[in-house]
Amino acid sequence: AFCEGEGEKTMKRCGGPLVDVRSFPTGLWVLSSDERLLRREFTARNWGAAMRFVNAVSELAEAANHHPDVHVTNWRDVRLDLSTHSVGGLTKQDVDLAAKIDALDVDYSPKWLEKVRGAAGKKDDEGDEEAAAFDREYYVKGLNGDFLEDDDPASLLAKYAGDEGRFENPEARDIARAKDEIVQALVDHAGLRGTSVVADLGAGTGLLEEGLSKVAAKVVASELSPGFRKILEDRVGHLPNVDVVAPADERDPGLNPDSVDVCLLCDVYHHLVYPKTVVRKIRQSLKPFGALVVIDFHRDPDKITSHDKDWVFSHLRADQRTYTREIEACGFVQLADVDLPGLPENYFLVFRPRPLPLSQPGAGWA
C-alpha cells in the first residue's frame, strides 16, 4: 500500500483518502490519463510574471503543508503538477490547493492567451474550414464515398463484416484482433468506467460496441453511413445501453453538449473531411475531465504489414504528428501516447480539453 495504517493520524499523514476528482469543479487543471495527477500549464507575460505566480503558489503550499511540483522552462512557461505521493493519487488536499491556486491573479502572455482562447472558442458554425486535402485519385468518390454511396446493408456486411470482412478480419486488421485490448486501454488510460458515457464516432459495423457496453453505462454509436447505421441497429438492438445516432453531416457528429465522458475515433480520424470542425464539436460534447481517444494508422510503410507502401501514403492524408497538431489547435492537450502490443500498425493517443483561462480568477470553482 502507498500509505499503511488506519485512523485519523494516518489519514492526516497521507493527505486523506483518495478522491474521485471528477466530482469536483474543473478549474484550470487537466487530469492525467491515469487520473493520479492534476496539471496546469501556461505561458506568463515575462520572467517576472512567472516568478510572482510561483512565489504566490509557494506561500499557499507552505500554509497548506502540501507542495506541488513546479517547473519553469523557457524563462516563462509554467507547469504545476499536483498529486499526493504518499497515496499515489489525488486527495481532497490536492483539490483544495488547486482551487486556491486558481484564485491567484496571473499576468499571462497575451499571445498565448489569444491562442488558447481562440483554439477552443472558435465558432464552428461559420462553415469556414476547407475540406481536408487528400489523394483524389485514390479517393475517387471522396473520403467517405464508398461508405455513403452503398446503403445496402447486405452489401456492406459482405465487404466489411465477419471474419473475412475488411473491418472485422482478425488476421488482416489489428483493430479486430485487439478489440478487447482497446476496450481495456480505454479503462486504463482514458478513465472509462461503469458510470461513463462513451461515444464511438464512425462505429461502422459495431466491432467495439458489445465490448464497450460491458464496461460503460451508455454507448453512443455515431455513424454517418445510412447502410452502416442499419447494420448497427440490427446488431446492437439487444444491448439496452447502446444508442445508434446519425450525425447531422460531415461537420457535426451529432453529440449533445456536455454529455460524453470518453469520445473514441478508431481508424476514423483520417476519414474526417472537416477535422477541426468535428474536433471542436467533440470538445463541446465532453464533460469536465472528459477524454478524446484517437486510434489511427502510422503513416510509415515500415510499420504497416497489412498494406503496401502506395496504400499507406494514399489512404492516409497525414501522419500522427500532423493529426496531433490539428487536435491541439482545437483546444486539446495530449496526455498519453499508449503503446499497445496488439496494435503494431496503430497509435493510441489520449487527449483532454485544455481549460480556458478565466477572466475572473477562481470563478471555475464556484
N, C-alpha and C positions, 0 to 999 in steps of 0.2 A: 504494500500500500504506500501511497505517496506520503500519507500522514497517519501514523499509527496512534491508537488510543481513543478514548471516548471522554465525553464530558465537556463542560464549558471551557476549561483551561486549554484542552486540546484544540477545540474549535477556534479559540482566540489565537492560539499559536499558528494555526493553519490558515487563518484568514476566513474561517467559516466554511459551511458546506458548499459544494459545487452548485451553481445555479444554472437554470435554463435562460440564457441571456435573451432569447427571443421573446420572453415575457416582459422585457423592459423596453423603453423607448430606444431608438437607434442612435440619436445624437449624430456625431460626425465620425463614427468609428466603423470600420469594416471587420466583420467576423471572419477569422481564418477558416480554411476549408475543413480543418479537423475540430473546429469550434472550441479550441483551447486558448485562444488569444484574440484580443481586440487590438486593431491597428488604426492609427490616424496619421495621415501624411499631408503635407502642404509645402508650398514654397513661400517664404516670407519676403517682404519687400527688400530687405538687405540683412547684413550680418547683425546689426544692432537689433532689428526687429526679431530676428530668430533668437538671439540671446535673451531679450526681455521676456519672451514667451517661455523659454527653457527655465529661466530663473523663477518665474512665477509658478511654473509646474513644480519646481524643486521645493518651494515653500509649501505648496499644497501636499506634496508627497511626504515631506517631513512631518507636517501636522497630522497626517493620517497614518504615519508609520507604515506606508505602503508605497513602493517605488517602481515606476515604470522604467523600462529600458528606453533610453533617449539616444537618438542618433541625429547628428547634424553633418550633412555632406554638401559638397559644392558650395560651401560657406553660407547657404541659406535654405537648403532643403531639409525639412524637419520630419522625423519619423518617431512616433511613440508606440511602444508595444506594451500592452497591459495583460498580465496574467498572474495567477498566484502559483508560484513554482512549487510550493510545498504540497499542493493537492493536484498539480499537473493540469490545471484548467482554470476556469473563471468562477469567481465568488462574488458575493454582494459587495465586497470591498473594492473589487475592480470596477463594478458598475457605478458605485458611489463616486469613486475618484474620477472616472470618465466624465460623469455629469459635471463635477466641479471644474475639470479642465476645460470642458466645452463652454463654461460660463466666462472664461478669460477672453479679454479683447486680444485680437490678433491683427497685426498690420501685414496683410497678405500682399504678395506680388500682384499688381494689377493685371499683368499679362496672364499669370497663372489663374487668377480668379475669373477672368473673362473666358479662358479656355475651358475650365471645368464647368462653369455655368452654361456656356454655350453648347458644350457637348451633350449634356443631359437635357437641357431646356429647349433645344432647338425644336421648333414645331415641325411635326412630320406630316401634317395635313396640307402642307403647301404644295406637295407633289413636285418638289424641285430637284429630287435626286434623279440623276440619269441612270438608265439601266446599266448594270454591271457589264463590263467588256468581257466577251467570251469568244471562243472559236466558233464562228458561224458556219464554217464548212463542216465541222463536226456536229454541232447542234443545229441542224438544218431547220428544225421546227421550233427552235428556241430552247432555253434551258429546261423547260418542263413540258415541251410539246408532246413528247412520246407518252407522257402520263395523262395529259389533258385531252389529247385527241382521241384516245381509245377509252371509251366509257363503258365498255362491255366487261363486266366482272369476270366472266368465264375466260375471256382472252387474257386479261391481266393476271388471273390466277395461274394460267398455264405458263405465262412468261416469268412471273416473279415469285410465286409461292411454292411451298413444298420443298422436299429435299433436292429437287432438280432446278428449282426456281432461282433466278438471279439474286433475289433478296434473302432467301432462306436456305440456300445450299451451304451446309457447314463445311464442305470440302473446298468450296471456292470463295467463301466470304468470311472474313474474320468476325464480323459483327454477328453473324448467325451462330458461329461456333462458340463465341464468347458472350452470348446474351445474358447468361446468369452472372458472369463476372462483371458485366456492365452494370447490372442492377445493384450488385453488392458494392461496386465502386461508388455509385450514387449515394448509397447509405454511408459509406466510409469517408467520402471526400466532399459531398455536396449537401449533407445534412438531411437527406431523405429519411423520413421516419413514419411511424404509424399514423400520425396526425397530419401529414403533409398532403398538399395538392401538387401533383406533378403534371406538367404539360409536355406531351411528346409531339413536337411540331414536325409535320411530314411523316406521319405514323405509317404510311404505306400499307403493307399487308397486315400490320398489327403484330409484328415479330416480338416486340417487347411488352405488349400490353398485359398479358397474363402475369408475367413476372413482376411488373410494376404494381399491378393490382393487389398482389400479395403483401407488399410492404408499405403501400401508401393508402391514405384514407380515400383519395379520389384521383382518378387518372383522366386527363383531358386529352383525347386523341384528335389533334387538329390535322386535317388533310385537305389539300387543295383539289386533288383529283376526284371528280364525282364517282368514277369507277372504283377507286380505292376506298372511298367512303362507304360504298355499298358492301364491299368485302369486309371492311371493319365492322359495320353494323351487324353483319351476319356472324362474324367470328367472335365478337365480344359481347353479343347480346345477352349471354348468360352471366356476364360479370356485372353485378349491380353497381359497382363503384367506378365504372368506366363510361365516360360520355364521349361520343363522336361529334365533333363540331366542324363546321365549314368556314374557312377563312373568308373574309369579305372579298379579298382579291390578293394579288401577289405582294401588296404592300402591307396588308393587315392580317395577322394570323388568327384573329377572332377571339382573343383572350380579354376577359374583363379586367379593369384596373384593380391593382392591389388584391389579386386573387390567387396567385401562384407562388408556391414555395420553391420549386425546382422546375426550371424550363430546360428541356433537352432537345438539342439539334443533333441527331445521329446520322451522319453521312448526308446531311441536308444543307449545310451552310453553302456549299459550292453550287447549290441549285437556287439560291436566293437571287432573284432578279434585282431587287432593291434592298440590298443587305443592311444598309444603315437605317433605312426607314423601318424595316422589320425589327432590328435590334432595339431601336428606340421604343417601339411598341411593346417589345418584351420587357424593357426596363419599367415601363408604366404598369405592366401586369404583375410584376414581382412584389411580394410582401416585403416588409423590413427584414433584412438579412437573407432575402431570397438569393438563389444561385442560378446562373446560366451555365450549362454544360455543353460544350461543343466537341463532338467526336467527328473527325474527318480524316481523309487520306493524306498521307505525306506526299508532297509533290516532288518525289525523289525516286527515280527508277530503281535505285539500289535498294530501296526499302519495300518495293512493290513486286511481288512474285505472281500475283493473280492476273496481271495485265502487262502488256508490253509498254515500251517507252513512249510510243506515239499516244497511247491511251492516257498515260499519266499527264502529259503536257496538253492534250486536247480536252480531256474530260474535266480537268481541274484548272480553273482560271487563275489561281494564285496559290501561294504557299502558306504555311502556318503563320509565319511572321506577318505577312500582309493581312491575313484574317484577324490576327490579334490586334494589330494597329487599328483596323476598321472598328472592331468591337470596343476597344478602349476609347476611341474617338467619340463614341456614343455614350460615354459616362460610366463605363465599367472599369474595374481593375482586375487583372488576372491574379488569382490566388495560388493556383496549382497547375502543374503540367504532370499528370499522373502516368507513370509507365505501367501499363497493364500487360502482363506476359501473353495473354491471349489475343492482343491486338497489335501485332508487329507492324501492320501496314497503316495503322491509325494512331493519331494522338488523341488524348483525353484532357481537355482544358476546362478549368473551373474559374468562373468569373463571378464577382458580386458588384452591384451598383456602387459607384463612388459617391458618398454622401456630399451634398452641396453645402458649402459654407453658408452660414445663416447670417442674415442682416442684423439679427439681434442675438448676441452670444447667449447660449444657454436655452434658447427657445425650443430646441429639439427635445428637451427633457420635460417639457410641460405636460 
